[in-house]
């Protein structure tokens, strides 16, 4: 398995984007969620890198990436991702976005449609008025989370991130997630900027313009982004398949390890 | 839903109806918002192309930063307008 890493310097001279690549084969770009570095994809990288070239990166302001300002939009984050593809001289990729990363992936598919071979939208929503919002206690927690010490915040997030079955039966896997998450520095300002980007995101009406084969994946017990959003997204994208994971919460890659294999098969079917 | 949320929702709905009606002579709300989006993209790309062509710092950095501001401010406008007009 070949691997590599690097930094893309954007034209403004201050924005730097860190990327990593593992494996060989058709390229897949993984776009991660709120406050997490590209390293948060470790389970999925291990699952996909046997057959594909898997590229992860840190969003601006997170991990080893830096930005000029703390004012983000999902459009800006999409253009960042495409600048990494440009640096690596990759014309088309399979694209997998999770949570906030799914919103960025929608923007990539809309702004740069020729770069997307196939698309997986995991645990995400398309924004706009029709989006199903989380309950008020979930919103209040994520606003409060930015001011909590990292370890306390990571453990306090567990009831929101994982479904009840996973919390009872997969404590070791949850602890592994948190250990990995704590290994990467958490940037409060970038987290708030990403929250703002997510709240401004609005692609619902334009999803019908996406022509890439699309798979929408969501946990039925997701409290952060309710599963109704997945159904709306799948109805709006013309070539979308919908996969609902009945027992899973928001972080379904931890709770349902088999899903990465299913996603790999989806990419293989759309080479 | 609180009383204020309901009031805000009604206000946004009313503003959307007025906006959609006002934009009918120019091809409708969706066409107008799409045209604005294309203009933002074109302006951003033009600034980035000039930045690439100018190999002098700090001019290149300033031009690239202007392009990013154009894109992000435009994206914020577009998101808000799409919300209000529901397009």
Interface residues (C-beta under 8 A of the other chain):
Chain A: X10 X11 X12 X13 X14 X15 X68 X71 X72 X73 X74 X75 X76 X79 X111 X127 X128 X129 X200 X201 X202 X205
Chain B: X12 X30 X41 X48 X51 X52 X57 X58 X60 X61 X63 X64 X65 X67 X68 X71 X72 X75 X76 X78 X79 X80 X82 X83 X86 X87
